[in-house]
Amino acid sequence: MRDYIVQKFHHFEESDFVPGDSIRGAIIIFLAWTVPAFLFVLWANRYYPEVEFYQAAINEAIGPNLWNAIGAFGFLSFSVAAMFPQFSTPSLVSRQILINTYAIGCLTFGILLGQWFTFLSTDDLVWWQRGLFGITSGFLLVIVLFLNLLVWYLGFLLTSDSGKKSRFLRGMEQLNGLIRIPLGLLSAAIIIWVFLSEK
């Protein structure tokens, strides 16, 4: 079985899936969106906790609905780009959606992190409540961070190098359509099912 899989996917190399220097771009986007959002939350909660506009903005940004909706379109467009790597438009559209979704996720993460620090610094919690909340919510923040990085990673796979088609897409183009298209349809069907099952 392993030899069969290796034979069918021999067009890919390990370097096709390793971000390398591209990770710097992800870090820059992360810092550009997360740090200002984090500082805004700390500033608003410290100096202007009574201003309803600030609190409403924070609460609206925390909701995951926008990220979920745009991310679903990003995953769906990634499936289409993987099914039809010979066309440049699906990969271009998907890459833009995924990178924008990642930026929105970084903004949300910064606000969540600010709220987390603000809540932990209040005097309303006893030591064991602070520890329990800090550990459990900190673990959830790490999960959120990794999910958002997954979105960036899919965008990275579609990113072209030196104006050419990305190495991942070149490998997908050489992959047999009888494997490529069913895989893309399966992933697209799962995404559509999850998206439509939301209440």
C-alpha positions in Angstrom: 0.0 0.0 0.0 2.8 2.4 0.9 4.6 1.7 -2.3 1.4 2.4 -4.3 0.9 5.7 -2.5 4.6 6.7 -3.1 4.3 5.7 -6.8 1.1 7.8 -7.3 2.4 10.8 -5.5 6.0 10.7 -6.7 5.6 14.1 -8.4 5.8 15.8 -5.0 9.0 16.6 -3.0 9.3 17.3 0.7 10.3 20.9 -0.1 7.0 21.5 -1.8 5.3 21.4 1.6 8.0 23.3 3.7 7.3 27.0 4.0 11.0 28.0 4.5 11.5 31.7 4.2 7.8 32.2 3.5 7.1 31.9 7.2 8.4 35.4 7.6 5.5 36.7 5.7 3.1 34.9 8.0 4.9 36.3 11.1 4.7 39.9 9.6 1.0 39.6 9.0 0.5 38.1 12.4 2.3 40.9 14.2 0.7 43.6 12.1 -2.8 42.5 13.0 -2.4 40.8 16.4 -0.3 43.4 18.3 -2.5 46.5 17.5 -5.7 44.5 18.4 -4.1 43.3 21.6 -2.9 46.7 22.7 -6.3 48.3 21.8 -8.1 45.8 24.1 -5.7 46.5 26.9 -6.0 50.2 26.4 -9.8 50.2 26.1 -10.3 48.0 29.1 -7.8 49.8 31.3 -8.7 53.5 30.5 -12.2 53.5 28.9 -14.1 50.4 30.1 -17.3 52.5 30.2 -17.2 53.4 26.5 -19.9 51.3 24.9 -18.5 51.8 21.4 -15.1 50.3 22.3 -16.7 47.3 24.1 -19.1 46.7 21.2 -16.2 46.7 18.7 -14.3 44.2 20.9 -17.3 41.9 21.3 -18.1 42.0 17.6 -14.6 41.1 16.6 -14.4 38.2 19.0 -17.2 36.3 17.2 -15.9 33.6 14.9 -18.7 33.8 12.3 -16.9 36.0 9.8 -13.8 33.9 10.0 -15.8 30.7 9.7 -17.8 32.0 6.6 -14.8 33.4 4.7 -12.6 30.4 5.8 -15.2 28.0 4.4 -15.0 29.8 1.0 -11.3 29.7 1.2 -11.2 25.9 1.8 -13.8 25.4 -0.9 -11.8 27.4 -3.4 -8.6 25.5 -2.4 -10.3 22.3 -3.3 -11.2 23.7 -6.7 -7.7 25.0 -7.2 -6.3 21.5 -6.3 -8.7 19.8 -8.8 -7.9 22.2 -11.6 -4.2 23.2 -11.1 -3.8 23.9 -14.8 -5.9 27.1 -14.5 -4.5 30.1 -12.7 -7.7 31.8 -11.6 -8.9 29.3 -9.0 -5.5 29.4 -7.2 -5.3 33.2 -7.4 -8.8 33.6 -5.9 -8.2 30.9 -3.3 -4.9 32.4 -2.2 -6.4 35.8 -1.7 -9.3 34.5 0.3 -7.1 32.3 2.5 -4.6 35.1 3.2 -7.4 37.6 4.1 -9.0 34.9 6.3 -5.6 34.5 8.0 -5.4 38.3 8.6 -8.9 38.4 10.1 -8.0 35.4 12.3 -4.9 37.3 13.5 -7.0 40.3 14.4 -9.5 38.1 16.3 -6.6 36.3 18.1 -5.2 39.7 19.2 -8.5 40.7 20.7 -9.0 37.3 22.4 -5.5 37.5 23.8 -6.2 41.0 25.1 -9.5 39.9 26.7 -7.7 36.9 28.2 -5.0 39.1 29.9 -7.6 41.6 31.0 -9.8 38.9 32.7 -6.8 37.2 34.3 -5.6 40.5 35.8 -8.9 41.3 37.6 -9.2 40.9 41.3 -12.5 39.1 41.0 -10.8 35.7 40.7 -9.3 33.6 43.5 -6.0 31.9 42.7 -7.5 28.5 41.7 -10.0 30.1 39.4 -7.3 32.2 37.8 -5.2 29.1 37.3 -8.0 26.9 36.0 -9.3 29.6 33.6 -5.8 30.5 32.5 -4.8 26.9 31.6 -8.1 25.9 29.9 -8.6 29.1 27.9 -4.9 29.3 27.1 -5.1 25.8 25.6 -8.1 27.0 23.5 -6.1 30.0 22.3 -3.3 27.7 21.1 -5.9 25.7 19.2 -7.3 28.9 17.6 -3.7 29.9 16.6 -3.0 26.6 15.0 -6.3 26.6 13.1 -5.5 30.1 11.7 -2.0 29.0 10.8 -3.5 26.1 8.8 -5.4 28.6 6.8 -2.2 30.5 6.1 -0.4 27.2 5.2 -3.1 26.4 2.5 -2.5 29.8 1.1 1.2 29.2 1.1 0.8 26.0 -0.9 -0.9 28.0 -3.7 1.7 30.8 -3.6 3.8 31.0 -6.7 7.6 31.4 -6.6 9.1 33.9 -9.0 5.9 34.4 -10.9 5.6 30.7 -11.8 3.0 28.2 -10.6 3.6 27.0 -7.1 5.5 23.8 -6.7 2.5 22.2 -5.0 0.2 23.1 -7.9 2.8 21.8 -10.4 2.8 18.5 -8.5 -1.0 18.4 -8.5 -1.0 19.1 -12.3 1.1 16.0 -12.8 -1.1 13.9 -10.5 -3.6 11.6 -12.2 -7.0 13.3 -12.6 -8.6 10.1 -11.4 -7.0 10.7 -8.0 -6.9 14.5 -8.0 -10.5 15.2 -8.8 -12.1 12.8 -6.4 -9.9 14.1 -3.6 -10.9 17.6 -4.4 -14.6 16.7 -4.7 -14.5 14.9 -1.3 -12.9 17.8 0.5 -15.3 20.3 -1.2 -18.3 18.1 -0.2 -17.1 17.9 3.4 -16.7 21.7 3.6 -20.1 22.3 2.0 -21.8 19.9 4.4 -20.1 21.5 7.4 -21.0 25.0 6.2 -24.7 24.1 5.5 -25.1 22.3 8.7 -24.4 25.4 10.7 -27.5 26.8 12.5 
